[in-house]
Amino acid sequence: MTSAPDALRALLAKPGLITMPCCFDPLSAKLIEQAGFPLTFMSGFATAAARLGMPDTGLMSYAEVVDQGRNICNAVSIPVIGDGDTGYGNAINVKRTVQGFAQAGFAAVMIEDQVSPKRCGHVAGKAVVDREEAFARLRAAVDARAEGADILILARTDARHEHGLDEAIARAARFAELGADILFVEAPRDDAELARVPAELPKPCMANIVEGGLTPALPPAELEAMGYRIAAYPLTLLAASMKAMVDALAAFQNGTPDSAALMDFADLKRRIGFDAYFEEERRYGP
């Protein structure tokens, strides 16, 4: 079997953009795989909302994130990228995070340069550590990989918010020199800023498209033309599922539940895995 990191390396070796809807639990990851997407990302924002019912402000612990990630990776055969936030402490913690994410089955781990506790890259109040601390985190992540953690390193910078795009690109370029496999400059503000990132950086770049967020939600074709290799959509499925649930609850309150808005029960069972379970069960039955 091809390992998850090797599967991601193979995807990145092909030309073109990888459109990547993001998951937050094993079921959402399975739906992404069933829809034919070759890659997903365990969104920190969406996972905090789904697992804790709380905002993405550094409230989930390392152990909670790894536990959720292990369940997600076990549920699908496509590679999954994990959100390692700031690494949950100093450089030694970063190494442990990278090792733990590799053991959980992730294809890649994202390490960022925000101060701790971090927060979503499209909300107010975020700040980054100084360059030396940011680079130390990346050195520790790369060392963990060199010491046996088979995993790709996705290096993220949020420096655009406080220090401008030039500083963000300079940090990302240094991350590439230190050994990052994929680069992510969070929250460019317009089309021109978006275009600069892959044009000026030497490694595959990821764009993060948050509907209603700070970055323009350009079509995938435009992102590909700019040179991006991955387009992440961290909140699309969470927002769609929350709206559907809120609408269903409102219909109940109004006394008008709408069965037409629901997934067919047979399809629901199939997608969750009942059909496959029963087929396998018959192999071992009397």
The 8 nearest C-alpha neighbors of each residue, nearest first, counted from 0:
[[1, 2, 3, 6, 5, 76, 4, 77],
 [0, 2, 6, 5, 3, 4, 76, 7],
 [3, 1, 5, 4, 6, 0, 106, 78],
 [2, 4, 106, 78, 6, 5, 7, 1],
 [5, 3, 106, 7, 6, 150, 2, 8],
 [6, 4, 8, 2, 7, 3, 9, 1],
 [5, 7, 3, 9, 4, 8, 2, 1],
 [6, 8, 10, 4, 9, 5, 78, 11],
 [9, 7, 5, 11, 10, 6, 12, 4],
 [8, 10, 12, 6, 7, 11, 5, 13],
 [9, 11, 7, 12, 8, 13, 6, 17],
 [10, 12, 8, 13, 9, 7, 228, 14],
 [13, 11, 9, 10, 8, 14, 7, 15],
 [12, 14, 11, 10, 15, 9, 16, 8],
 [15, 13, 12, 16, 11, 228, 10, 17],
 [14, 16, 228, 223, 13, 17, 227, 226],
 [15, 17, 228, 223, 229, 18, 227, 230],
 [16, 18, 229, 228, 19, 230, 15, 38],
 [17, 19, 230, 229, 16, 231, 20, 219],
 [18, 20, 231, 39, 230, 38, 17, 21],
 [21, 19, 232, 39, 231, 233, 18, 22],
 [22, 20, 40, 233, 39, 232, 42, 41],
 [23, 21, 41, 28, 27, 40, 24, 42],
 [22, 24, 46, 45, 41, 42, 27, 49],
 [23, 25, 27, 26, 71, 22, 28, 67],
 [26, 24, 71, 28, 27, 74, 29, 70],
 [27, 25, 29, 28, 24, 30, 271, 74],
 [26, 28, 30, 22, 29, 24, 25, 31],
 [29, 27, 25, 31, 22, 26, 30, 24],
 [30, 28, 26, 32, 31, 27, 75, 33],
 [29, 31, 33, 27, 32, 28, 34, 26],
 [32, 30, 28, 34, 29, 33, 36, 27],
 [31, 33, 29, 35, 34, 30, 36, 28],
 [34, 32, 30, 35, 31, 29, 36, 270],
 [35, 33, 31, 32, 36, 30, 29, 37],
 [34, 36, 32, 33, 37, 31, 30, 38],
 [35, 37, 32, 38, 34, 31, 19, 18],
 [38, 36, 77, 35, 32, 39, 78, 19],
 [39, 37, 78, 77, 36, 19, 79, 40],
 [38, 40, 79, 21, 19, 20, 80, 22],
 [41, 39, 80, 21, 79, 42, 81, 22],
 [40, 42, 22, 81, 23, 21, 80, 82],
 [43, 41, 45, 44, 233, 40, 21, 46],
 [42, 44, 46, 45, 82, 47, 41, 55],
 [45, 43, 55, 47, 42, 46, 48, 119],
 [44, 46, 48, 42, 23, 47, 43, 49],
 [47, 45, 23, 49, 43, 48, 44, 50],
 [48, 46, 51, 50, 44, 45, 49, 55],
 [47, 49, 52, 53, 45, 46, 51, 50],
 [48, 50, 46, 52, 47, 51, 45, 23],
 [51, 49, 47, 46, 48, 52, 53, 24],
 [52, 50, 53, 47, 48, 49, 46, 59],
 [51, 53, 48, 49, 50, 47, 54, 46],
 [52, 54, 48, 51, 47, 55, 58, 49],
 [55, 53, 56, 48, 47, 44, 52, 58],
 [54, 56, 44, 118, 119, 47, 57, 43],
 [57, 55, 118, 117, 58, 54, 116, 119],
 [56, 58, 116, 117, 59, 55, 118, 115],
 [57, 59, 56, 60, 55, 116, 54, 47],
 [60, 58, 57, 63, 47, 64, 61, 51],
 [59, 61, 63, 62, 64, 58, 57, 87],
 [60, 62, 64, 63, 65, 87, 59, 96],
 [61, 63, 65, 60, 64, 66, 59, 67],
 [64, 62, 66, 60, 61, 65, 59, 67],
 [63, 65, 67, 61, 66, 62, 68, 60],
 [66, 64, 68, 62, 67, 63, 69, 61],
 [67, 65, 63, 69, 68, 64, 62, 70],
 [68, 66, 64, 70, 65, 69, 63, 71],
 [67, 69, 65, 71, 70, 66, 64, 72],
 [68, 70, 103, 72, 66, 71, 67, 65],
 [71, 69, 73, 67, 68, 72, 25, 74],
 [70, 72, 25, 68, 74, 73, 69, 24],
 [73, 71, 69, 74, 70, 104, 75, 68],
 [72, 74, 70, 71, 75, 69, 104, 76],
 [75, 73, 71, 72, 25, 70, 29, 76],
 [76, 74, 77, 73, 72, 29, 28, 71],
 [75, 77, 78, 74, 72, 73, 32, 3],
 [76, 78, 75, 38, 37, 79, 32, 3],
 [79, 77, 3, 38, 106, 7, 6, 76],
 [78, 80, 39, 40, 105, 106, 38, 81],
 [81, 79, 40, 107, 106, 105, 108, 41],
 [82, 80, 108, 41, 40, 83, 109, 107],
 [81, 83, 109, 84, 43, 108, 41, 42],
 [82, 84, 109, 110, 86, 108, 81, 85],
 [83, 85, 110, 82, 86, 111, 109, 87],
 [86, 84, 111, 87, 110, 112, 83, 113],
 [85, 87, 93, 84, 83, 88, 96, 92],
 [88, 86, 85, 92, 61, 93, 84, 89],
 [89, 87, 92, 86, 93, 90, 85, 91],
 [88, 90, 92, 91, 93, 87, 86, 136],
 [89, 91, 93, 136, 92, 139, 135, 94],
 [92, 90, 94, 93, 89, 95, 139, 88],
 [91, 93, 95, 88, 89, 90, 94, 87],
 [92, 94, 86, 90, 96, 91, 95, 140],
 [95, 93, 91, 143, 97, 140, 92, 96],
 [94, 96, 92, 98, 93, 97, 99, 91],
 [97, 95, 93, 99, 94, 98, 86, 100],
 [96, 98, 100, 94, 99, 95, 140, 101],
 [97, 99, 95, 101, 148, 96, 100, 94],
 [100, 98, 102, 96, 101, 97, 95, 103],
 [99, 101, 103, 97, 102, 98, 105, 96],
 [100, 102, 98, 104, 99, 103, 105, 150],
 [101, 103, 99, 104, 100, 98, 105, 148],
 [104, 102, 69, 100, 101, 105, 99, 65],
 [103, 105, 101, 102, 72, 69, 106, 100],
 [106, 104, 79, 101, 107, 100, 80, 103],
 [105, 107, 4, 3, 150, 78, 79, 80],
 [108, 106, 151, 80, 150, 105, 152, 81],
 [107, 109, 81, 152, 80, 153, 83, 82],
 [108, 110, 153, 82, 83, 154, 81, 152],
 [111, 109, 154, 83, 84, 85, 155, 86],
 [112, 110, 155, 85, 156, 84, 113, 154],
 [113, 111, 133, 156, 127, 128, 85, 157],
 [114, 112, 127, 126, 117, 128, 111, 85],
 [115, 113, 127, 128, 117, 126, 116, 112],
 [116, 114, 117, 113, 85, 57, 87, 88],
 [115, 117, 57, 114, 56, 118, 58, 113],
 [118, 116, 115, 57, 56, 113, 114, 125],
 [119, 117, 56, 55, 57, 120, 125, 116],
 [118, 120, 121, 55, 122, 44, 56, 117],
 [119, 121, 122, 118, 185, 186, 157, 125],
 [120, 122, 119, 212, 213, 186, 123, 209],
 [123, 121, 119, 120, 124, 125, 118, 212],
 [124, 122, 125, 121, 120, 119, 118, 160],
 [123, 125, 126, 122, 118, 120, 160, 117],
 [124, 126, 123, 118, 117, 127, 113, 120],
 [127, 125, 113, 114, 124, 161, 128, 157],
 [128, 126, 113, 114, 112, 158, 157, 129],
 [127, 129, 114, 113, 112, 133, 132, 130],
 [130, 128, 132, 131, 133, 127, 112, 134],
 [129, 131, 133, 132, 134, 128, 170, 112],
 [132, 130, 134, 133, 129, 135, 128, 136],
 [133, 131, 135, 134, 130, 129, 128, 136],
 [134, 132, 130, 112, 136, 131, 135, 128],
 [133, 135, 137, 131, 136, 132, 130, 138],
 [136, 134, 132, 138, 137, 133, 131, 139],
 [137, 135, 139, 90, 133, 134, 138, 140],
 [136, 138, 140, 134, 139, 135, 141, 133],
 [139, 137, 135, 141, 140, 136, 142, 134],
 [138, 140, 142, 136, 137, 94, 141, 90],
 [141, 139, 137, 143, 94, 142, 138, 93],
 [140, 142, 144, 138, 143, 139, 137, 145],
 [143, 141, 145, 139, 144, 140, 138, 146],
 [144, 142, 146, 140, 94, 141, 145, 148],
 [143, 145, 148, 141, 142, 146, 147, 149],
 [146, 144, 142, 143, 147, 141, 148, 149],
 [147, 145, 143, 144, 142, 148, 141, 149],
 [146, 148, 144, 145, 149, 143, 98, 142],
 [147, 149, 144, 98, 101, 150, 143, 146],
 [150, 148, 147, 144, 101, 4, 151, 106],
 [149, 151, 107, 106, 4, 101, 148, 144],
 [150, 152, 107, 180, 106, 4, 108, 153],
 [153, 151, 179, 180, 108, 107, 154, 109],
 [152, 154, 109, 181, 182, 108, 180, 179],
 [155, 153, 182, 110, 109, 179, 111, 183],
 [156, 154, 111, 183, 184, 110, 182, 153],
 [155, 157, 184, 112, 158, 111, 185, 167],
 [156, 158, 185, 159, 160, 113, 184, 127],
 [157, 159, 167, 160, 156, 162, 161, 127],
 [158, 160, 163, 164, 167, 162, 157, 161],
 [159, 161, 158, 162, 163, 157, 186, 126],
 [162, 160, 159, 158, 163, 126, 127, 157],
 [161, 163, 159, 158, 166, 160, 164, 167],
 [164, 162, 159, 165, 166, 161, 160, 167],
 [163, 165, 159, 167, 166, 168, 162, 158],
 [166, 164, 168, 167, 163, 169, 159, 162],
 [165, 167, 169, 164, 168, 163, 162, 170],
 [166, 168, 158, 164, 170, 159, 165, 169],
 [167, 169, 171, 165, 170, 166, 172, 164],
 [170, 168, 166, 172, 167, 171, 165, 173],
 [171, 169, 173, 167, 172, 168, 166, 174],
 [170, 172, 174, 168, 173, 169, 167, 182],
 [173, 171, 175, 169, 174, 170, 200, 168],
 [172, 174, 176, 170, 175, 171, 177, 169],
 [175, 173, 171, 177, 172, 176, 179, 170],
 [174, 176, 179, 172, 178, 173, 177, 171],
 [177, 175, 173, 178, 174, 172, 179, 171],
 [178, 176, 174, 175, 179, 173, 138, 137],
 [177, 179, 175, 176, 141, 180, 174, 138],
 [180, 178, 175, 152, 174, 181, 154, 153],
 [179, 181, 152, 151, 153, 178, 202, 182],
 [182, 180, 153, 203, 204, 179, 202, 154],
 [183, 181, 204, 154, 153, 155, 203, 205],
 [182, 184, 155, 205, 204, 185, 154, 156],
 [185, 183, 156, 155, 167, 157, 182, 186],
 [184, 186, 157, 183, 156, 187, 120, 207],
 [185, 187, 214, 213, 188, 184, 120, 121],
 [188, 186, 192, 214, 193, 189, 185, 159],
 [187, 189, 214, 213, 186, 192, 215, 190],
 [188, 190, 192, 191, 215, 187, 193, 214],
 [191, 189, 193, 192, 194, 215, 188, 187],
 [192, 190, 194, 193, 189, 195, 188, 187],
 [193, 191, 195, 189, 194, 187, 190, 188],
 [192, 194, 190, 191, 187, 195, 196, 189],
 [193, 195, 191, 192, 225, 196, 190, 197],
 [196, 194, 198, 192, 193, 197, 199, 191],
 [195, 197, 198, 199, 194, 193, 200, 168],
 [198, 196, 200, 199, 226, 204, 195, 227],
 [197, 199, 195, 196, 200, 194, 226, 225],
 [200, 198, 197, 196, 195, 201, 168, 172],
 [199, 201, 197, 198, 202, 172, 196, 168],
 [202, 200, 199, 203, 175, 172, 197, 198],
 [201, 203, 200, 181, 204, 182, 175, 180],
 [204, 202, 181, 228, 182, 227, 205, 201],
 [205, 203, 182, 227, 228, 181, 183, 197],
 [204, 206, 229, 183, 230, 227, 228, 182],
 [207, 205, 230, 231, 229, 208, 227, 204],
 [206, 208, 231, 230, 232, 209, 205, 185],
 [209, 207, 232, 216, 231, 210, 206, 214],
 [210, 208, 212, 211, 232, 207, 234, 233],
 [209, 211, 212, 208, 216, 235, 234, 232],
 [210, 212, 209, 213, 216, 214, 215, 208],
 [213, 211, 209, 210, 214, 121, 208, 215],
 [212, 214, 186, 188, 121, 215, 211, 187],
 [213, 215, 188, 186, 187, 212, 216, 189],
 [214, 216, 217, 189, 213, 190, 188, 208],
 [217, 215, 208, 214, 210, 218, 209, 211],
 [216, 218, 215, 221, 219, 222, 208, 190],
 [219, 217, 220, 221, 216, 222, 223, 215],
 [220, 218, 222, 221, 223, 217, 230, 18],
 [219, 221, 223, 218, 222, 224, 16, 217],
 [222, 220, 224, 223, 219, 218, 217, 225],
 [221, 223, 219, 225, 224, 220, 227, 226],
 [222, 224, 220, 226, 227, 16, 225, 221],
 [223, 225, 221, 226, 222, 220, 227, 219],
 [226, 224, 222, 223, 194, 227, 221, 197],
 [227, 225, 223, 224, 197, 228, 222, 198],
 [226, 228, 223, 204, 222, 229, 225, 205],
 [227, 229, 16, 204, 203, 17, 205, 15],
 [230, 228, 205, 17, 16, 227, 18, 206],
 [229, 231, 206, 18, 205, 19, 207, 17],
 [232, 230, 19, 207, 233, 20, 208, 206],
 [231, 233, 20, 208, 21, 234, 235, 19],
 [234, 232, 21, 42, 231, 235, 20, 209],
 [233, 235, 237, 236, 238, 232, 45, 209],
 [236, 234, 238, 237, 232, 239, 233, 20],
 [237, 235, 239, 238, 234, 240, 22, 21],
 [236, 238, 234, 240, 239, 235, 241, 45],
 [237, 239, 241, 235, 236, 240, 234, 242],
 [240, 238, 236, 242, 237, 241, 235, 243],
 [239, 241, 243, 237, 242, 238, 236, 244],
 [242, 240, 244, 238, 243, 239, 237, 245],
 [241, 243, 245, 239, 240, 244, 246, 238],
 [242, 244, 240, 246, 241, 245, 247, 239],
 [245, 243, 247, 241, 246, 242, 248, 240],
 [244, 246, 242, 248, 247, 243, 241, 249],
 [247, 245, 249, 243, 244, 248, 242, 250],
 [246, 248, 244, 250, 249, 245, 243, 251],
 [247, 249, 251, 245, 250, 246, 244, 252],
 [250, 248, 252, 246, 251, 247, 245, 253],
 [251, 249, 256, 255, 253, 247, 248, 252],
 [250, 252, 254, 248, 256, 249, 253, 255],
 [253, 251, 249, 250, 254, 248, 255, 256],
 [252, 254, 250, 251, 255, 249, 256, 248],
 [253, 255, 251, 252, 250, 256, 249, 257],
 [254, 256, 250, 253, 251, 257, 252, 249],
 [257, 255, 250, 251, 254, 258, 247, 253],
 [256, 258, 259, 260, 255, 250, 261, 247],
 [257, 259, 261, 260, 256, 262, 263, 247],
 [258, 260, 257, 261, 262, 263, 256, 247],
 [259, 261, 258, 257, 262, 247, 243, 256],
 [262, 260, 258, 259, 263, 257, 264, 247],
 [261, 263, 267, 264, 266, 260, 259, 258],
 [262, 264, 266, 265, 267, 261, 259, 268],
 [265, 263, 267, 266, 268, 262, 261, 269],
 [264, 266, 268, 267, 263, 269, 262, 270],
 [267, 265, 269, 263, 268, 264, 270, 262],
 [266, 268, 264, 270, 265, 269, 263, 262],
 [269, 267, 265, 271, 273, 266, 270, 264],
 [270, 268, 266, 272, 274, 267, 271, 273],
 [269, 271, 267, 272, 268, 266, 30, 273],
 [270, 272, 268, 269, 273, 267, 26, 29],
 [271, 273, 269, 270, 275, 274, 276, 268],
 [272, 274, 276, 268, 275, 269, 277, 271],
 [275, 273, 277, 269, 276, 272, 278, 268],
 [274, 276, 278, 272, 273, 277, 279, 269],
 [277, 275, 273, 279, 274, 278, 280, 272],
 [276, 278, 280, 274, 279, 275, 273, 281],
 [279, 277, 275, 281, 280, 276, 274, 282],
 [278, 280, 276, 282, 281, 277, 275, 283],
 [279, 281, 277, 282, 278, 283, 276, 284],
 [282, 280, 284, 279, 283, 278, 277, 285],
 [281, 283, 279, 280, 284, 278, 285, 277],
 [282, 284, 281, 280, 285, 279, 278, 277],
 [283, 285, 281, 282, 280, 279, 277, 278],
 [284, 283, 281, 282, 280, 279, 277, 278]]
